[in-house]
Amino acid sequence: MTYSSPPPLTWHANRLKDKVVFITGASSGMGEAAARLFAKEGAKIVVAARRRDRLEDLVRELESEGSEALAVTCDVSDEESIATAVDQTVKAFGRLDAALNNAGISGDHGPLDGFGLDDFDRYVSTNLRGVFACIKYEAKAMRASGGGAIVNTNSAAGLKGAPNNSLYCSTKWGLTGMTRSAALDYAQENIRVNGIAPGPFYSEIMDHLAPNEAGRVAMAARFPMNYIAHPDDMCRVALFLMTEESRWITGVTLACDGGITL
């Protein structure tokens, strides 16, 4: 059996023209792909992550293609760092219209009793408390701008259980609840809060998990749609949730996982 996956989509419709979009976890993976997609859709991009060197390269790439972009250092486990990053965004572009809270950690596997509270706290500080702080400062900035759209990167693990994955699943299930509640907090202020729940997709992590064709065939077979997605497949769902096309949608965590959570 030869593995094949549909090519990435390439069409763009300028759906974020002149919108200011803030992206955490933008130095690699889905965050980096989202920055490229949103820029092609006309947005002014602020990329945030702990690794400033990779962000600067991305900004130069976006600017070379005619987009306005800014790199800011941000550690989502540090509230002051988040507040500063959002403030820099508003000072640079005058407003904030949309945010993708994408920064997160994963990778520790094993039964629950094999971990300590310090392990649990480390996951909570980034995957849950970090998003809490991001929403806090993003919502304040969006309120001043007359509204906006927040999209949280959740996971298929936030919609179902998984063996040997209690640390990650716990924070992602918590994020599902936070997304619903925050949506109600800001519904009357024209600020929508939604989430996306990706399954595995092509990335540096995927290259490690499935480094050859046999591994990719086996991975794809886990999905009802029988192929591995591209980062763009996730980013386009986030894009939809940032545009007026989804103006009547708030509080959802939308699975984009090839059917694996069904």
Long-range contacts (C-beta under 8 A, 24 or more apart in sequence): 1-217, 2-213, 3-213, 3-216, 3-217, 3-220, 3-227, 4-227, 5-202, 5-220, 5-227, 5-228, 5-229, 5-230, 6-227, 8-230, 8-232, 8-233, 9-232, 9-233, 9-236, 12-37, 12-40, 12-41, 13-41, 14-41, 14-42, 15-41, 15-42, 15-239, 15-243, 15-245, 16-41, 16-42, 16-43, 16-97, 16-98, 16-239, 16-242, 16-243, 17-41, 17-42, 17-43, 18-42, 18-43, 18-44, 19-43, 19-44, 19-97, 19-98, 19-242, 20-44, 20-46, 20-89, 20-93, 20-94, 20-95, 20-96, 20-97, 20-98, 21-45, 21-46, 21-97, 21-98, 21-99, 21-100, 21-242, 22-46, 22-48, 22-85, 22-86, 22-89, 22-96, 22-98, 22-99, 22-100, 22-138, 23-47, 23-48, 23-99, 23-100, 23-102, 24-48, 24-49, 24-74, 24-76, 24-85, 24-99, 24-100, 24-101, 24-102, 24-103, 24-130, 24-134, 25-49, 25-76, 25-102, 25-103, 25-104, 25-153, 26-55, 26-58, 26-102, 27-51, 27-54, 27-55, 27-58, 28-54, 28-203, 28-204, 29-203, 29-204, 29-205, 29-231, 30-102, 30-153, 30-198, 30-201, 30-203, 30-231, 30-234, 30-235, 31-100, 31-102, 31-103, 32-58, 32-231, 33-231, 33-232, 33-234, 33-235, 34-100, 34-102, 34-231, 34-235, 34-238, 34-239, 35-62, 35-69, 36-61, 36-62, 37-232, 37-235, 37-236, 37-239, 38-235, 38-239, 38-242, 39-65, 39-67, 39-69, 40-65, 40-67, 41-239, 43-67, 43-98, 44-68, 44-69, 44-93, 45-69, 45-70, 46-70, 46-71, 46-72, 46-85, 46-88, 46-89, 46-92, 46-93, 47-71, 47-72, 48-72, 48-73, 48-74, 48-85, 48-103, 49-73, 49-74, 49-103, 50-74, 50-75, 68-93, 74-103, 76-101, 76-103, 76-126, 76-130, 76-131, 76-133, 76-134, 77-125, 77-126, 77-129, 77-130, 79-133, 82-130, 82-133, 82-134, 82-136, 82-137, 83-133, 83-137, 86-134, 86-137, 86-138, 86-140, 86-141, 87-137, 89-141, 90-141, 90-144, 95-141, 95-144, 95-145, 96-138, 96-141, 96-142, 96-145, 96-148, 97-142, 97-145, 97-148, 97-149, 98-148, 98-149, 98-150, 98-151, 98-242, 99-134, 99-138, 99-142, 99-148, 99-149, 99-150, 99-151, 100-151, 100-153, 100-238, 100-242, 101-130, 101-131, 101-134, 101-135, 101-138, 101-150, 101-151, 101-152, 101-153, 102-153, 103-130, 104-130, 104-153, 104-155, 106-168, 108-167, 108-168, 109-164, 109-165, 110-164, 111-164, 111-166, 112-166, 115-166, 115-167, 119-167, 120-167, 120-170, 123-167, 123-168, 123-170, 123-171, 124-170, 124-171, 124-174, 127-168, 127-171, 127-172, 127-174, 127-175, 128-171, 128-174, 128-175, 128-178, 131-175, 131-178, 132-178, 135-178, 135-182, 135-193, 139-182, 139-185, 139-186, 139-189, 139-191, 142-189, 142-191, 143-186, 143-189, 143-191, 146-190, 147-189, 147-190, 147-191, 148-190, 148-191, 148-192, 149-191, 149-192, 149-193, 149-194, 149-241, 149-242, 149-243, 149-246, 150-182, 150-191, 150-192, 150-193, 150-194, 151-194, 151-195, 151-196, 151-238, 151-241, 151-242, 152-178, 152-179, 152-193, 152-194, 152-195, 152-196, 152-253, 153-195, 153-196, 153-198, 153-234, 153-238, 154-179, 154-195, 154-196, 154-197, 154-198, 154-253, 155-197, 155-198, 156-197, 156-198, 156-199, 156-255, 156-257, 156-260, 156-261, 158-195, 158-197, 158-253, 159-197, 159-253, 159-255, 159-261, 160-261, 172-197, 175-253, 176-253, 179-251, 179-252, 179-253, 180-251, 180-253, 183-250, 183-251, 184-251, 187-250, 192-241, 192-246, 192-247, 192-249, 192-250, 193-250, 193-251, 194-241, 194-246, 194-249, 194-250, 194-251, 194-252, 194-253, 194-254, 195-252, 195-253, 195-254, 196-234, 196-237, 196-238, 196-241, 196-253, 196-254, 196-255, 196-256, 197-253, 197-254, 197-255, 197-256, 197-257, 197-261, 198-229, 198-234, 198-256, 198-257, 199-223, 199-229, 199-255, 199-256, 199-257, 199-258, 199-260, 199-261, 200-228, 200-229, 201-228, 201-229, 201-230, 201-231, 201-233, 201-234, 202-228, 202-229, 202-230, 202-231, 203-231, 222-260, 223-257, 223-258, 223-259, 223-260, 224-258, 224-259, 224-260, 224-262, 225-258, 225-259, 226-258, 227-258, 229-256, 229-258
